[in-house]
Amino acid sequence: MGGVGCGRVGARTVREDCYVLSAGRVTRGVPGGPGVYRGALLWGDGEPHSPDLDLLAVGYELTAHGSFSANLLLAYEGVEGPVCYVVPTIGMPLPRGGRHWYFLCPLVPGDGSGRPCHRRADRLYLPEGGTYFGCRRCRNLTYASSNGRRKHPDPLMIRMLAADAAVPAVVASQWLAEQG
């Protein structure tokens, strides 16, 4: 079921290979009333969070309509030219005051509805070579840790193999490492 050589077609994009737009990063320092807030974000060019990505600069303008509603205008240079679009943003009240901001995914999924996804997301992702930021589900993303082999075998599995097969844990560890 999904192992090496199983014949799976269409590898998914890995989340770590995407530009990540965080709602917390964009809304940090925004007071609780109407207003317009501008800024810029930069990815790539050896930045610790995205060392393998090309340089991408995104200008944004957050227009807050009140304490819990805003629109985020994004502008950047895409693969096919300038890109400019609006991402709806909502604030959810927190139990002890304040609010947590979320994006509503602007992508239109391929389900034939023709309507934007509007899934609430803390982060939106843009794969390298993509045009628009979207939620993890619309982008069909996975994590690197769920795709590849683990660097270190699971200690519980080593103990179980050693106990079950009556072999030393070192031998079980070597066997697991060979199995990949």
LOGU-616757 format. One record per residue (C-alpha): residue number from 0; residue in three letters; chain; z, x, y. Coordinates in Angstrom, 1 decimal, padded with zeros to 4 digits. Each point is the difference from the previous one (the first is absolute). Example, Ala and Ser with C-alpha at 12.3 -4.5 7.8 and 13.67 -1.06 7.14 Angstrom:
% LOGU-616757
  zase  migu  drenza      up    east   north
     0   ALA       A   007.8   012.3  -004.5
     1   SER       A  -000.7   001.4   003.4
***
This chain:
% LOGU-616757
  zase  migu  drenza      up    east   north
     0   MET       A   000.0   000.0   000.0
     1   GLY       A  -001.2   002.0   002.9
     2   GLY       A   000.4   003.5  -001.4
     3   VAL       A  -002.3   003.0   000.3
     4   GLY       A  -003.5  -000.8  -001.3
     5   CYS       A   000.7  -003.8  -000.2
     6   GLY       A  -003.3  -000.8   001.8
     7   ARG       A   001.5  -001.3   003.2
     8   VAL       A  -002.6  -000.3   002.7
     9   GLY       A   000.4   000.1   003.8
    10   ALA       A   002.9   002.3   000.9
    11   ARG       A   002.2  -001.3   002.8
    12   THR       A   000.5   001.7   003.3
    13   VAL       A   003.3   001.9   000.2
    14   ARG       A   002.3  -001.0   002.8
    15   GLU       A   000.7   003.6   000.8
    16   ASP       A  -003.7   000.5   000.9
    17   CYS       A   000.2  -002.6   002.8
    18   TYR       A   000.9  -000.1   003.6
    19   VAL       A   003.2  -002.1   000.3
    20   LEU       A   000.7  -002.2   003.0
    21   SER       A   003.7  -000.9   000.1
    22   ALA       A   001.3  -003.0   001.9
    23   GLY       A   003.2   001.8   000.7
    24   ARG       A  -001.8   002.9   001.5
    25   VAL       A  -002.1  -002.2   002.3
    26   THR       A   002.8  -002.3   001.1
    27   ARG       A   002.7   002.6   000.5
    28   GLY       A   001.6  -000.3   003.4
    29   VAL       A  -001.6  -003.4   000.8
    30   PRO       A   002.5  -002.2   001.8
    31   GLY       A   000.5  -003.6  -001.0
    32   GLY       A  -002.2  -001.8   002.5
    33   PRO       A  -003.7  -000.5   001.0
    34   GLY       A  -001.9   003.0   001.2
    35   VAL       A  -002.7   002.5  -000.8
    36   TYR       A   000.8   003.3  -001.6
    37   ARG       A  -002.6   002.8  -000.6
    38   GLY       A   000.0   003.1  -002.0
    39   ALA       A  -002.0   002.3  -002.3
    40   LEU       A   000.4   001.1  -003.6
    41   LEU       A  -001.4   003.2  -001.6
    42   TRP       A  -000.5   000.8  -003.7
    43   GLY       A  -001.4   003.0  -001.8
    44   ASP       A  -000.7   003.5   001.1
    45   GLY       A   002.8   001.5  -002.1
    46   GLU       A   002.6  -002.6   000.9
    47   PRO       A   002.8   000.0  -002.6
    48   HIS       A  -000.5  -003.7  -001.0
    49   SER       A  -003.8   000.3  -000.4
    50   PRO       A  -001.0   003.6  -000.6
    51   ASP       A  -003.3  -000.8  -001.8
    52   LEU       A  -001.3  -002.7   002.3
    53   ASP       A  -002.5   000.6   002.8
    54   LEU       A   001.2  -000.3   003.6
    55   LEU       A   000.3  -003.7   001.1
    56   ALA       A   001.3  -001.0   003.5
    57   VAL       A   000.7  -003.7   000.5
    58   GLY       A   000.8  -001.6   003.3
    59   TYR       A   001.9  -003.2   000.0
    60   GLU       A   001.2  -002.7   002.4
    61   LEU       A   002.8  -002.4  -001.2
    62   THR       A   000.1  -003.2   001.9
    63   ALA       A   003.3  -001.8  -000.6
    64   HIS       A  -000.1  -003.7   000.6
    65   GLY       A   003.7  -000.5  -000.5
    66   SER       A   002.8   001.3  -002.2
    67   PHE       A  -001.8  -000.7  -003.3
    68   SER       A  -003.7   000.0   000.6
    69   ALA       A  -002.5   002.7   001.1
    70   ASN       A  -003.6   001.2  -000.4
    71   LEU       A  -000.8   003.6  -000.7
    72   LEU       A  -003.4   001.2   001.3
    73   LEU       A  -001.2   003.1  -001.8
    74   ALA       A  -002.8   002.3   001.2
    75   TYR       A  -001.3   003.1  -001.7
    76   GLU       A  -003.2   001.8  -001.1
    77   GLY       A  -001.1  -001.3  -003.4
    78   VAL       A  -002.6   001.3  -002.4
    79   GLU       A  -002.7  -002.1   001.6
    80   GLY       A   001.1   000.1   003.6
    81   PRO       A   002.8  -001.4   002.2
    82   VAL       A   002.3  -002.5  -001.6
    83   CYS       A   002.1  -002.5   001.9
    84   TYR       A   001.9  -003.0  -001.4
    85   VAL       A   003.2  -002.0   000.2
    86   VAL       A   002.8   000.0  -002.6
    87   PRO       A   002.4  -003.0   000.2
    88   THR       A   003.6   001.2   000.0
    89   ILE       A   003.2  -002.0  -000.5
    90   GLY       A   003.7   000.8   000.4
    91   MET       A   002.5  -001.4  -002.5
    92   PRO       A   003.6  -000.3   001.2
    93   LEU       A   002.6   002.2  -001.7
    94   PRO       A   003.4  -001.4  -001.1
    95   ARG       A   001.9   002.2   002.5
    96   GLY       A  -002.4  -000.4   002.9
    97   GLY       A  -003.2   001.6   000.9
    98   ARG       A  -003.2  -000.4  -001.9
    99   HIS       A  -002.3   001.7  -002.5
   100   TRP       A  -003.7   000.1   000.8
   101   TYR       A  -002.7  -000.6  -002.5
   102   PHE       A  -003.8   000.0   000.1
   103   LEU       A  -002.1  -002.9  -001.3
   104   CYS       A  -002.8   001.6  -002.0
   105   PRO       A  -003.3  -000.5   002.0
   106   LEU       A  -002.3   000.6  -003.0
   107   VAL       A  -002.1  -002.8  -001.5
   108   PRO       A   000.5   000.2  -003.8
   109   GLY       A  -003.0  -000.5  -002.3
   110   ASP       A   001.3  -003.3  -001.3
   111   GLY       A  -002.8  -002.0   001.8
   112   SER       A   002.4  -001.8   002.4
   113   GLY       A  -001.2   001.8   003.0
   114   ARG       A   003.5   000.1   001.5
   115   PRO       A   002.1   003.1   000.7
   116   CYS       A   002.6   001.0  -002.6
   117   HIS       A   002.9  -000.3   002.5
   118   ARG       A   002.4   001.5  -002.5
   119   ARG       A   003.2   001.2   001.7
   120   ALA       A   000.1   003.8  -000.3
   121   ASP       A   002.2   002.8   001.4
   122   ARG       A  -002.9   002.4  -000.3
   123   LEU       A  -003.8  -000.2   000.1
   124   TYR       A  -002.3   002.5  -001.6
   125   LEU       A  -003.4   001.5   000.8
   126   PRO       A  -001.6   002.0  -002.7
   127   GLU       A  -002.0   003.0   001.2
   128   GLY       A  -003.5  -001.2   000.7
   129   GLY       A   001.2  -003.6   000.5
   130   THR       A  -000.4  -002.1   003.1
   131   TYR       A   003.0  -002.3   000.3
   132   PHE       A   003.7   000.2  -000.8
   133   GLY       A   001.2  -002.4  -002.7
   134   CYS       A   002.9  -000.8  -002.2
   135   ARG       A   000.6   001.7  -003.4
   136   ARG       A  -001.3  -002.9  -002.0
   137   CYS       A  -003.2  -000.5   002.0
   138   ARG       A  -000.6   003.8  -000.2
   139   ASN       A   000.7   000.0  -003.8
   140   LEU       A   002.2   003.0   000.4
   141   THR       A   002.2   001.7  -002.5
   142   TYR       A   002.5   002.9   000.2
   143   ALA       A  -000.7   003.5  -001.3
   144   SER       A   003.2  -000.1  -002.0
   145   SER       A  -001.3  -003.0  -002.0
   146   ASN       A  -003.3   001.6  -000.8
   147   GLY       A   000.5   003.5  -001.2
   148   ARG       A   002.2   001.8  -002.4
   149   ARG       A   003.5   000.6   001.0
   150   LYS       A   000.9   003.6   000.8
   151   HIS       A   003.2  -000.3  -002.0
   152   PRO       A   000.4  -002.0  -003.2
   153   ASP       A   002.5  -002.9   000.1
   154   PRO       A   003.4   001.4  -001.1
   155   LEU       A   000.9  -003.3  -001.8
   156   MET       A  -003.2   000.3  -002.1
   157   ILE       A   000.8   003.6  -000.9
   158   ARG       A   003.5  -001.1  -001.2
   159   MET       A  -001.4  -002.9  -002.0
   160   LEU       A  -002.6   002.1  -001.7
   161   ALA       A   002.5   002.7  -000.8
   162   ALA       A   002.5  -002.5  -001.4
   163   ASP       A  -002.6  -002.0  -001.9
   164   ALA       A  -001.9   002.9  -001.5
   165   ALA       A   003.1   002.2  -000.5
   166   VAL       A  -001.7   002.9   002.0
   167   PRO       A   001.4   002.0   002.8
   168   ALA       A  -000.6  -001.4   003.5
   169   VAL       A  -002.0   003.1   001.0
   170   VAL       A  -002.5  -000.8  -002.8
   171   ALA       A  -000.2  -003.6   001.1
   172   SER       A  -000.5   001.1   003.6
   173   GLN       A  -002.8   002.3  -001.0
   174   TRP       A  -001.6  -002.7  -002.1
   175   LEU       A   000.1  -002.5   002.9
   176   ALA       A  -001.5   002.6   002.4
   177   GLU       A  -002.9   000.5  -002.4
   178   GLN       A  -000.6  -003.7  -000.3
   179   GLY       A  -000.4  -000.2   003.8
***
